[in-house]
């Protein structure tokens, strides 16, 4: 079992932020409940979110953010956390497109990020090595990022910034046993989280 759901849960709780009553009531329900709570805030945007699903993952991401940021367009406070939640499915889908975790690690190393990747996969103590937004920019489909930017009303550069923050955490959480982690297990967990996100949006 990887730690992927923990990362998603932590980010989702942070995104709920001040909505602590709802947050507490959902805690006992685990990840599903928390994601449901986050996505439940879409409220009247639900019709919109169903339409935007036609745009694939980008649509889902934008929908997730539908009401979190409220009117705050900046990257302060919960709005920033909301962006991190919004890019989660984008990053997970990107890993899938590379053929799963191993393919994604190979792709990242091919982009000159070997030392960072080794650090993320490593089980040693300390923070994950950082990666800057420019380094991830070449990895992700520009159109998908643009779509998320439009739907979250955030500058595209902020989306890349959020990706660069989430990517190390996701790789780290997918490899709790370092190189010994089962790649099949990791890929199954990715699929489960993606199913959960899209499942809530289809309700």
Secondary structure, DSSP 8 states (H G I E B T S, - for coil): --SHHHHHHHHHHHHHTT-HHHHHHHHTTHHHHHHHHHHHTTGGGHHHHHHHGGGTHHHHHHHHHTTTSTT--SSSHHHHHHHHHHHHHHHHHHHHHTTSHHHHHHHHHHTT-HHHHHHHH---SS------HHHHHTTS-HHHHHHHHHHHT--HHHHHHHHHHHHHHHHHHH-TTGGGS-HHHHHHHHHHHHHHHHHHHT-
